[in-house]
Amino acid sequence: MIKITFLGTGTSQGIPVIGSKHPVCLSDNPKDKRLRSSVLIQWLDKNYVIDCGPDFRQQMLRVDCNHLDGVLFTHEHADHTSGIDDIRPFFFRQGNIPIYATDRVVNDLTRRFSYIFQSDNKYPGTPAVDIHTIQKNTVFTLEGKKVIPIEVMHNQLPVLGFRIDNFAYLTDVKSIDNDQLKKLKDCDVLVLNALRMEPHPTHLNLEEAIEMVRLLKPKRAYFTHISHLLGFHDECSKQLPENVYLAYDKLEIHSN
């Protein structure tokens, strides 16, 4: 059994969007306030996060996470990576923090956060990481748990999702090849992005996300990476099929 906490369920700008007067951005409903997308996955005494975006510090504080066993990166976009500097408190207590990412993502992080990755003349107080390179068709393990990478396409950019036991987390999906879809059969819980109502060139919209759930037939599905253009949480939730839900920040679920 694993526990999943949605640290953030918003798209790249978060909700509310800075300066927006859109009704969803002005909502008083806490479920309409979304930090950038990330999840905390826990079993036994292990804590792993998938992605650490610009809200990472705030997310760790509000779930009272004081130990981090590693970060899995889906891809290099800023809303999924730019909080990496805030692994520092964990590094100060624990030492090097393990990260798991493709070579392409590691190279991008090394360029953007060179002070973290350089080995010589490091500035005092900067964090350090242990790099574990991963790829789409190679299974790896985390503390005895088998992790299956799943490659999806974010328009033309390959992005990795992850399956741990019968839980699968996919974000920034526009399409998935058949060989990768096979890895998602018989899921207990599937998390999938659903950006908005209107079609989008790089993300599934609500209709496309629902259709993918119908194709894959998980026991339960939760939508994340949501923009204000999807509408109010409570109103949109009423339109969803049985056993399909909108995730929201701080939601806790379990999966076998």
N, C-alpha and C positions, 0 to 999 in steps of 0.2 A: 504493500500500500504506500502510495506517495501522496504528499500534500502539495497542492499548488495554490499559491497566492498571486493574484493579479496585482503587480506593483503599479502598472499603468496600462491603460487601454485606449489611449488617444493616438491620433496620427502625428505627423511630424511637427505640427504647430501646437499640439495640445488643445484642450478645451478648458476655459475660454481662450480664443485666439486674441492676442494682444490688440487692443483697440477696436475689436469687433462689436457691433451692435446687433448681431444676429440673435434672434430670440433664444436659441439654445445656449449661446455664450452668456446670456443674461439670466439663465435659469438658476433658481435657488435649490434645485434638486441635487444633492451630492453625487448622484449617479450620472449627472450630466457634466461633471467636472473631471476631466481625464488628463492624467500625466502621460508622458511618452511611453510607448508599449514595452513591457518587460514582465517576466514572471520569476518568482522565487519557487524553486522546487526543493522539497525537503523529504528526507526519509532517515530514520534513526536520528543521529545527531548531525547529519550532513545538510549543508545549505549551498545550493548552486543557483545562479541566476542565468537567465537567457537574455543577453543584451544589457548594456548599461548606458542609457542615454543621458541627456542633460539634466534629468530629474533624479538621477541615481541617489544622490545624497539624501534628498527629501524622502525618497521611497524607503531607503534603509532605516531612516530614523522613525518613520511612522509605523513600520512593522517590527521595530525593536530588534533588528538583526545585528548581532555583535560578533558573528563569526562567518567567514565566507570561504568555502572550499574551492570555488572556481567560477569562472565566467565563460559561458558559451556564446559565441558571436554568430548571428545569422548572416550579417553582411556589414559593409563598412559605412553605410550612410550615417550622418551625424546624429540623427534621432535614435540610433541604436548603439552608438559608440562614444559619444563625446563626454560621457561621465566617467571615463576610465581613470582620470586623475583622482577621483574620489574613492578609489580603492586604497588610498594612503592609510587611513586609520586601521584597516585590516592588515595592511603590510607592516605597519609599525608593531602590531601585536603578534603577527603570525609569521612574518617573513614573506618571501616571494609568493605572489598570488598566481595560481595556475590559470591560463587562458586557453581556450580551444577555438581554433579558427582555421580557415583555409589559408594557403600560402598567399593568395591575393589579398585577403583581409589583413593578414599579419604585415605584409609589405606596406599596405596603406596606413595602418596604425603606426608602423615604424617611421614612416615619413611625417605623419602629422604630430606624433607624440615622441619625437626622437629622444627627448630627455629621459623618458621611461625606459626605452629599449637600448640605449647606448651602454656599453660596458666600461668604457674608459672615461675618467674625469666627470663622473656623475655629480650633479649638484646635490649637496646634502639635503635630505628630506624628501627626495623624489621616490616614488614607489618603484618596485621592480616586479617582473612577472616571469613565470616559467611557461614557455611557449610549447603548446602541443598542436601540431598541425594536423588537420583532419581533412577528409575528402568525402565526396558524396556516396561512394560505394564501399566504404571501409567502416565497419562497425568498430566502436571503441567502448571501453568500460570506465565507469566512474564508481568507485567504491563498491564493486560487485554488481552494479547495474549495467546492463547492456544498452548502449545508446546507438540508435540507427539514424544516421544522417539521411535527410530527404532533400533532394535538390528540386527547387521550384524556380520559376522564371518571374522576375520582377521587370516586365517588359523584356529587354535583352540582357539583363543582369542576372546571373545565377545567384540564388540565395539558398542557404541551408535552413531547413526545419529539422526538428529532432523528435524521435520517438523513444520514450523510456517506458519500459513495460507496455502497458496498453494506453498510455497517454501520448498524444502527438501535438506538437506546437508548430504552427506554420504562420508566418507573417510576411507581408509584402508579396503576396502571391497574385499573379495574373494568370499563369497557366502551369500545368504539371504534366510531364510526359508519362506515358503509360507505365514505363518500367519503374518509375518512382511512385506512382499511384498504388502499385501492388504492395508497397511497404506500409500502406495506411489501412489495410483491410483489418477488420475485427477490432477496431479501437473501442475502448471503453469511453474515452474522452478525446475529442478532436477540437483543437483551438485553431481558428481560421480568421483571416482578416476580412472585414466587410466595411469598406471605406465610406460609402455614401449610396444614395438611391440612383443617381445618374451613372452611366458607364464612365470608366476612367482608363487611361491607356496603360497604367502600370499596376493597378490594384483591382481585385474583385470588388464589384458593387454588391449590394444586398442580394439581388436576384441571382447573380452568379455564385455567390457564396452558398445560398440555399441549394442551388442546383448541385454544387459539389458535395454538400452534405448528403443529398439524396443519392448521389452516385456512390459515396463511400460507406454510407449507412453505419456511422458510429452509434453507440448507445446514447451518447449525449454530445452536443456540439455547443461551443461558445464562440461568439464573434468578438474580435478585438481590432485594434488599429483603426479606430472609429473617428470620423470627423464630425464636426457640428452639422454638416450637410446630410447626415443620416437622419437627423431629427431628434426629438426628445426621447430619452431612454424609455420611459413608460409607454409612450405612444407606439414606438417602433416595436417594443416587446410584444405588444398585442397582435402584431402581424406575423409573428414567427410560427413555424410549424411546431408540433409537439416535440419535446426534448431538444429544442434549439433555443438558445438563450443569448441575450447580449451580456457579455461580461462587463464588469465595472470595477473601478479601482478598489482594492482591498478585499475583493471577493475571494473567499477561500473554498476550494473544492478538493475532493479526493478521487484517486483513480487506482484501480488494481494494476 
